[in-house]
Amino acid sequence: MTSRREDQYRQLGLTIAYYRKLRGLTQMQLAEGVNLSRTHISNLEAPNMPTSISLEKLFDIADILEVPISRLFEFKE
């Protein structure tokens, strides 16, 4: 994975964590809502663990977090 991709994965994970916390959800609650393990959600949100995820699951996460999918990709520069 290129350095640029690693940064994008990191930013995606941090954005998911931000909206999850904003909604008052635990990693376990989000994981259960999208049928993933808590460990997978934890790895996804961890800034030092670039973790892949399917588009289907990203759409599910956006639905649970009640944000448009595009919001998950609005990275801060």
N, CA, C and O atoms as a printed pandas DataFrame, in Angstrom:
     atom_number atom_name residue_name chain_id  residue_number  x_coord  y_coord  z_coord
0              1         N          MET        A               1    0.851   -1.177    0.000
1              2        CA          MET        A               1    0.000    0.000    0.000
2              3         C          MET        A               1    0.896    1.238    0.000
3              4         O          MET        A               1    1.874    1.317    0.743
4              5         N          THR        A               2    0.543    2.186   -0.838
5              6        CA          THR        A               2    1.352    3.397   -0.921
6              7         C          THR        A               2    1.133    4.278    0.296
7              8         O          THR        A               2    0.143    4.150    1.017
8              9         N          SER        A               3    2.069    5.157    0.498
9             10        CA          SER        A               3    1.976    6.080    1.628
10            11         C          SER        A               3    0.703    6.920    1.538
11            12         O          SER        A               3    0.050    7.182    2.548
12            13         N          ARG        A               4    0.359    7.338    0.328
13            14        CA          ARG        A               4   -0.848    8.156    0.137
14            15         C          ARG        A               4   -2.097    7.375    0.531
15            16         O          ARG        A               4   -2.983    7.910    1.196
16            17         N          ARG        A               5   -2.166    6.118    0.123
17            18        CA          ARG        A               5   -3.318    5.283    0.477
18            19         C          ARG        A               5   -3.384    5.063    1.986
19            20         O          ARG        A               5   -4.462    5.101    2.579
20            21         N          GLU        A               6   -2.244    4.836    2.594
21            22        CA          GLU        A               6   -2.234    4.644    4.041
22            23         C          GLU        A               6   -2.811    5.863    4.742
23            24         O          GLU        A               6   -3.568    5.730    5.703
24            25         N          ASP        A               7   -2.459    7.042    4.268
25            26        CA          ASP        A               7   -2.986    8.270    4.855
26            27         C          ASP        A               7   -4.495    8.364    4.652
27            28         O          ASP        A               7   -5.216    8.802    5.548
28            29         N          GLN        A               8   -4.974    7.956    3.481
29            30        CA          GLN        A               8   -6.411    7.997    3.215
30            31         C          GLN        A               8   -7.168    7.001    4.091
31            32         O          GLN        A               8   -8.240    7.316    4.608
32            33         N          TYR        A               9   -6.610    5.796    4.260
33            34        CA          TYR        A               9   -7.235    4.820    5.150
34            35         C          TYR        A               9   -7.284    5.372    6.577
35            36         O          TYR        A               9   -8.291    5.235    7.273
36            37         N          ARG        A              10   -6.182    5.997    7.002
37            38        CA          ARG        A              10   -6.121    6.574    8.353
38            39         C          ARG        A              10   -7.191    7.649    8.522
39            40         O          ARG        A              10   -7.901    7.679    9.527
40            41         N          GLN        A              11   -7.298    8.522    7.537
41            42        CA          GLN        A              11   -8.285    9.594    7.613
42            43         C          GLN        A              11   -9.712    9.057    7.592
43            44         O          GLN        A              11  -10.582    9.564    8.301
44            45         N          LEU        A              12   -9.948    8.033    6.779
45            46        CA          LEU        A              12  -11.280    7.422    6.748
46            47         C          LEU        A              12  -11.631    6.853    8.122
47            48         O          LEU        A              12  -12.737    7.061    8.621
48            49         N          GLY        A              13  -10.691    6.139    8.725
49            50        CA          GLY        A              13  -10.925    5.563   10.048
50            51         C          GLY        A              13  -11.184    6.614   11.113
51            52         O          GLY        A              13  -12.068    6.455   11.954
52            53         N          LEU        A              14  -10.409    7.687   11.071
53            54        CA          LEU        A              14  -10.606    8.769   12.041
54            55         C          LEU        A              14  -11.945    9.465   11.837
55            56         O          LEU        A              14  -12.584    9.888   12.801
56            57         N          THR        A              15  -12.364    9.583   10.594
57            58        CA          THR        A              15  -13.660   10.206   10.299
58            59         C          THR        A              15  -14.799    9.323   10.804
59            60         O          THR        A              15  -15.766    9.826   11.377
60            61         N          ILE        A              16  -14.693    8.024   10.595
61            62        CA          ILE        A              16  -15.705    7.094   11.110
62            63         C          ILE        A              16  -15.756    7.181   12.636
63            64         O          ILE        A              16  -16.840    7.228   13.218
64            65         N          ALA        A              17  -14.604    7.203   13.276
65            66        CA          ALA        A              17  -14.553    7.307   14.743
66            67         C          ALA        A              17  -15.208    8.604   15.208
67            68         O          ALA        A              17  -15.948    8.608   16.192
68            69         N          TYR        A              18  -14.941    9.699   14.507
69            70        CA          TYR        A              18  -15.518   10.996   14.866
70            71         C          TYR        A              18  -17.049   10.932   14.843
71            72         O          TYR        A              18  -17.704   11.316   15.812
72            73         N          TYR        A              19  -17.610   10.450   13.742
73            74        CA          TYR        A              19  -19.072   10.402   13.634
74            75         C          TYR        A              19  -19.684    9.365   14.566
75            76         O          TYR        A              19  -20.803    9.549   15.045
76            77         N          ARG        A              20  -18.964    8.277   14.827
77            78        CA          ARG        A              20  -19.465    7.277   15.772
78            79         C          ARG        A              20  -19.593    7.893   17.163
79            80         O          ARG        A              20  -20.608    7.723   17.838
80            81         N          LYS        A              21  -18.553    8.608   17.579
81            82        CA          LYS        A              21  -18.579    9.242   18.898
82            83         C          LYS        A              21  -19.621   10.353   18.956
83            84         O          LYS        A              21  -20.279   10.543   19.979
84            85         N          LEU        A              22  -19.768   11.085   17.853
85            86        CA          LEU        A              22  -20.774   12.148   17.782
86            87         C          LEU        A              22  -22.179   11.583   17.990
87            88         O          LEU        A              22  -23.030   12.239   18.590
88            89         N          ARG        A              23  -22.419   10.373   17.497
89            90        CA          ARG        A              23  -23.719    9.709   17.651
90            91         C          ARG        A              23  -23.849    9.002   18.997
91            92         O          ARG        A              23  -24.915    8.481   19.325
92            93         N          GLY        A              24  -22.755    8.980   19.787
93            94        CA          GLY        A              24  -22.808    8.343   21.095
94            95         C          GLY        A              24  -22.786    6.826   21.029
95            96         O          GLY        A              24  -23.301    6.158   21.925
96            97         N          LEU        A              25  -22.191    6.276   19.974
97            98        CA          LEU        A              25  -22.136    4.824   19.813
98            99         C          LEU        A              25  -20.776    4.289   20.234
99           100         O          LEU        A              25  -19.755    4.955   20.058
100          101         N          THR        A              26  -20.768    3.095   20.786
101          102        CA          THR        A              26  -19.514    2.397   21.063
102          103         C          THR        A              26  -19.084    1.666   19.793
103          104         O          THR        A              26  -19.867    1.507   18.857
104          105         N          GLN        A              27  -17.838    1.229   19.780
105          106        CA          GLN        A              27  -17.381    0.419   18.653
106          107         C          GLN        A              27  -18.221   -0.853   18.540
107          108         O          GLN        A              27  -18.526   -1.300   17.434
108          109         N          MET        A              28  -18.590   -1.426   19.665
109          110        CA          MET        A              28  -19.397   -2.650   19.657
110          111         C          MET        A              28  -20.776   -2.393   19.054
111          112         O          MET        A              28  -21.271   -3.205   18.272
112          113         N          GLN        A              29  -21.391   -1.283   19.408
113          114        CA          GLN        A              29  -22.709   -0.966   18.852
114          115         C          GLN        A              29  -22.636   -0.770   17.338
115          116         O          GLN        A              29  -23.498   -1.255   16.605
116          117         N          LEU        A              30  -21.615   -0.067   16.874
117          118        CA          LEU        A              30  -21.442    0.119   15.437
118          119         C          LEU        A              30  -21.175   -1.222   14.766
119          120         O          LEU        A              30  -21.756   -1.522   13.724
120          121         N          ALA        A              31  -20.308   -2.018   15.352
121          122        CA          ALA        A              31  -19.976   -3.332   14.788
122          123         C          ALA        A              31  -21.221   -4.206   14.652
123          124         O          ALA        A              31  -21.436   -4.844   13.621
124          125         N          GLU        A              32  -22.032   -4.226   15.700
125          126        CA          GLU        A              32  -23.256   -5.031   15.654
126          127         C          GLU        A              32  -24.218   -4.499   14.600
127          128         O          GLU        A              32  -24.892   -5.277   13.924
128          129         N          GLY        A              33  -24.285   -3.180   14.458
129          130        CA          GLY        A              33  -25.190   -2.573   13.488
130          131         C          GLY        A              33  -24.835   -2.873   12.042
131          132         O          GLY        A              33  -25.705   -2.881   11.171
132          133         N          VAL        A              34  -23.553   -3.120   11.786
133          134        CA          VAL        A              34  -23.121   -3.386   10.409
134          135         C          VAL        A              34  -22.629   -4.821   10.226
135          136         O          VAL        A              34  -22.088   -5.173    9.178
136          137         N          ASN        A              35  -22.824   -5.642   11.258
137          138        CA          ASN        A              35  -22.467   -7.064   11.192
138          139         C          ASN        A              35  -20.972   -7.278   10.926
139          140         O          ASN        A              35  -20.588   -8.061   10.058
140          141         N          LEU        A              36  -20.147   -6.572   11.686
141          142        CA          LEU        A              36  -18.699   -6.759   11.676
142          143         C          LEU        A              36  -18.253   -7.008   13.113
143          144         O          LEU        A              36  -19.011   -6.764   14.052
144          145         N          SER        A              37  -17.045   -7.486   13.282
145          146        CA          SER        A              37  -16.526   -7.664   14.639
146          147         C          SER        A              37  -16.089   -6.308   15.202
147          148         O          SER        A              37  -15.753   -5.386   14.459
148          149         N          ARG        A              38  -16.103   -6.213   16.534
149          150        CA          ARG        A              38  -15.622   -4.989   17.165
150          151         C          ARG        A              38  -14.153   -4.778   16.835
151          152         O          ARG        A              38  -13.703   -3.644   16.672
152          153         N          THR        A              39  -13.410   -5.873   16.739
153          154        CA          THR        A              39  -11.988   -5.782   16.398
154          155         C          THR        A              39  -11.803   -5.155   15.021
155          156         O          THR        A              39  -10.898   -4.342   14.827
156          157         N          HIS        A              40  -12.651   -5.524   14.066
157          158        CA          HIS        A              40  -12.532   -4.948   12.721
158          159         C          HIS        A              40  -12.802   -3.443   12.759
159          160         O          HIS        A              40  -12.092   -2.669   12.118
160          161         N          ILE        A              41  -13.820   -3.031   13.506
161          162        CA          ILE        A              41  -14.115   -1.598   13.651
162          163         C          ILE        A              41  -12.946   -0.904   14.338
163          164         O          ILE        A              41  -12.537    0.181   13.924
164          165         N          SER        A              42  -12.412   -1.521   15.378
165          166        CA          SER        A              42  -11.269   -0.951   16.092
166          167         C          SER        A              42  -10.078   -0.781   15.153
167          168         O          SER        A              42   -9.434    0.268   15.145
168          169         N          ASN        A              43   -9.789   -1.810   14.365
169          170        CA          ASN        A              43   -8.680   -1.730   13.409
170          171         C          ASN        A              43   -8.936   -0.669   12.348
171          172         O          ASN        A              43   -8.016    0.035   11.933
172          173         N          LEU        A              44  -10.173   -0.557   11.916
173          174        CA          LEU        A              44  -10.538    0.442   10.912
174          175         C          LEU        A              44  -10.296    1.857   11.439
175          176         O          LEU        A              44   -9.814    2.724   10.711
176          177         N          GLU        A              45  -10.632    2.078   12.695
177          178        CA          GLU        A              45  -10.485    3.407   13.298
178          179         C          GLU        A              45   -9.063    3.709   13.760
179          180         O          GLU        A              45   -8.714    4.874   13.955
180          181         N          ALA        A              46   -8.244    2.688   13.935
181          182        CA          ALA        A              46   -6.884    2.890   14.449
182          183         C          ALA        A              46   -6.020    3.601   13.406
183          184         O          ALA        A              46   -5.922    3.140   12.268
184          185         N          PRO        A              47   -5.397    4.715   13.781
185          186        CA          PRO        A              47   -4.624    5.487   12.813
186          187         C          PRO        A              47   -3.397    4.762   12.266
187          188         O          PRO        A              47   -2.897    5.126   11.202
188          189         N          ASN        A              48   -2.908    3.755   12.963
189          190        CA          ASN        A              48   -1.696    3.074   12.515
190          191         C          ASN        A              48   -1.961    1.691   11.928
191          192         O          ASN        A              48   -1.030    0.908   11.739
192          193         N          MET        A              49   -3.240    1.385   11.636
193          194        CA          MET        A              49   -3.593    0.063   11.118
194          195         C          MET        A              49   -4.454    0.192    9.867
195          196         O          MET        A              49   -5.673    0.044    9.952
196          197         N          PRO        A              50   -3.855    0.465    8.704
197          198        CA          PRO        A              50   -4.661    0.563    7.484
198          199         C          PRO        A              50   -5.441   -0.737    7.261
199          200         O          PRO        A              50   -4.843   -1.786    7.019
200          201         N          THR        A              51   -6.749   -0.671    7.339
201          202        CA          THR        A              51   -7.609   -1.848    7.254
202          203         C          THR        A              51   -8.623   -1.644    6.131
203          204         O          THR        A              51   -9.293   -0.613    6.063
204          205         N          SER        A              52   -8.723   -2.624    5.269
205          206        CA          SER        A              52   -9.660   -2.503    4.147
206          207         C          SER        A              52  -11.082   -2.825    4.605
207          208         O          SER        A              52  -11.305   -3.490    5.616
208          209         N          ILE        A              53  -12.029   -2.324    3.815
209          210        CA          ILE        A              53  -13.440   -2.550    4.100
210          211         C          ILE        A              53  -14.197   -2.466    2.773
211          212         O          ILE        A              53  -13.821   -1.702    1.884
212          213         N          SER        A              54  -15.239   -3.237    2.649
213          214        CA          SER        A              54  -16.004   -3.236    1.397
214          215         C          SER        A              54  -16.861   -1.977    1.293
215          216         O          SER        A              54  -17.197   -1.349    2.297
216          217         N          LEU        A              55  -17.199   -1.630    0.077
217          218        CA          LEU        A              55  -18.094   -0.482   -0.135
218          219         C          LEU        A              55  -19.445   -0.726    0.513
219          220         O          LEU        A              55  -20.041    0.195    1.072
220          221         N          GLU        A              56  -19.930   -1.949    0.443
221          222        CA          GLU        A              56  -21.214   -2.295    1.063
222          223         C          GLU        A              56  -21.195   -1.967    2.553
223          224         O          GLU        A              56  -22.150   -1.395    3.079
224          225         N          LYS        A              57  -20.102   -2.332    3.233
225          226        CA          LYS        A              57  -20.000   -2.060    4.669
226          227         C          LYS        A              57  -19.847   -0.566    4.936
227          228         O          LYS        A              57  -20.352   -0.068    5.942
228          229         N          LEU        A              58  -19.156    0.158    4.048
229          230        CA          LEU        A              58  -19.054    1.613    4.213
230          231         C          LEU        A              58  -20.426    2.267    4.113
231          232         O          LEU        A              58  -20.741    3.174    4.883
232          233         N          PHE        A              59  -21.246    1.807    3.162
233          234        CA          PHE        A              59  -22.609    2.335    3.056
234          235         C          PHE        A              59  -23.402    2.008    4.321
235          236         O          PHE        A              59  -24.162    2.842    4.814
236          237         N          ASP        A              60  -23.224    0.790    4.847
237          238        CA          ASP        A              60  -23.907    0.404    6.087
238          239         C          ASP        A              60  -23.469    1.294    7.252
239          240         O          ASP        A              60  -24.299    1.735    8.047
240          241         N          ILE        A              61  -22.174    1.552    7.350
241          242        CA          ILE        A              61  -21.654    2.416    8.420
242          243         C          ILE        A              61  -22.251    3.812    8.305
243          244         O          ILE        A              61  -22.687    4.386    9.303
244          245         N          ALA        A              62  -22.272    4.362    7.090
245          246        CA          ALA        A              62  -22.856    5.691    6.885
246          247         C          ALA        A              62  -24.326    5.704    7.311
247          248         O          ALA        A              62  -24.791    6.669    7.919
248          249         N          ASP        A              63  -25.057    4.626    6.989
249          250        CA          ASP        A              63  -26.474    4.541    7.385
250          251         C          ASP        A              63  -26.614    4.552    8.902
251          252         O          ASP        A              63  -27.432    5.295    9.445
252          253         N          ILE        A              64  -25.822    3.736    9.587
253          254        CA          ILE        A              64  -25.897    3.667   11.053
254          255         C          ILE        A              64  -25.524    5.018   11.672
255          256         O          ILE        A              64  -26.133    5.454   12.649
256          257         N          LEU        A              65  -24.519    5.669   11.090
257          258        CA          LEU        A              65  -24.066    6.957   11.620
258          259         C          LEU        A              65  -24.948    8.117   11.176
259          260         O          LEU        A              65  -24.773    9.253   11.617
260          261         N          GLU        A              66  -25.903    7.809   10.290
261          262        CA          GLU        A              66  -26.854    8.807    9.774
262          263         C          GLU        A              66  -26.144    9.995    9.136
263          264         O          GLU        A              66  -26.472   11.152    9.396
264          265         N          VAL        A              67  -25.152    9.673    8.286
265          266        CA          VAL        A              67  -24.446   10.695    7.513
266          267         C          VAL        A              67  -24.400   10.233    6.059
267          268         O          VAL        A              67  -24.366    9.031    5.795
268          269         N          PRO        A              68  -24.399   11.171    5.117
269          270        CA          PRO        A              68  -24.212   10.776    3.720
270          271         C          PRO        A              68  -22.839   10.122    3.555
271          272         O          PRO        A              68  -21.874   10.528    4.203
272          273         N          ILE        A              69  -22.755    9.121    2.698
273          274        CA          ILE        A              69  -21.487    8.415    2.502
274          275         C          ILE        A              69  -20.359    9.381    2.154
275          276         O          ILE        A              69  -19.213    9.162    2.545
276          277         N          SER        A              70  -20.674   10.437    1.429
277          278        CA          SER        A              70  -19.645   11.401    1.024
278          279         C          SER        A              70  -18.979   12.053    2.232
279          280         O          SER        A              70  -17.812   12.437    2.155
280          281         N          ARG        A              71  -19.700   12.185    3.350
281          282        CA          ARG        A              71  -19.131   12.778    4.562
282          283         C          ARG        A              71  -17.940   11.989    5.079
283          284         O          ARG        A              71  -17.010   12.556    5.654
284          285         N          LEU        A              72  -17.973   10.682    4.871
285          286        CA          LEU        A              72  -16.878    9.850    5.369
286          287         C          LEU        A              72  -15.574   10.111    4.619
287          288         O          LEU        A              72  -14.492    9.743    5.078
288          289         N          PHE        A              73  -15.697   10.755    3.454
289          290        CA          PHE        A              73  -14.513   11.037    2.630
290          291         C          PHE        A              73  -14.142   12.514    2.602
291          292         O          PHE        A              73  -13.318   12.934    1.789
292          293         N          GLU        A              74  -14.737   13.289    3.471
293          294        CA          GLU        A              74  -14.382   14.711    3.581
294          295         C          GLU        A              74  -13.229   14.825    4.556
295          296         O          GLU        A              74  -13.417   15.136    5.732
296          297         N          PHE        A              75  -12.032   14.569    4.051
297          298        CA          PHE        A              75  -10.838   14.584    4.883
298          299         C          PHE        A              75  -10.355   15.988    5.119
299          300         O          PHE        A              75  -10.407   16.839    4.231
300          301         N          LYS        A              76   -9.880   16.222    6.331
301          302        CA          LYS        A              76   -9.261   17.510    6.634
302          303         C          LYS        A              76   -7.859   17.505    6.052
303          304         O          LYS        A              76   -7.137   16.514    6.154
304          305         N          GLU        A              77   -7.483   18.612    5.444
305          306        CA          GLU        A              77   -6.154   18.710    4.822
306          307         C          GLU        A              77   -5.101   18.996    5.847
307          308         O          GLU        A              77   -3.923   19.112    5.507
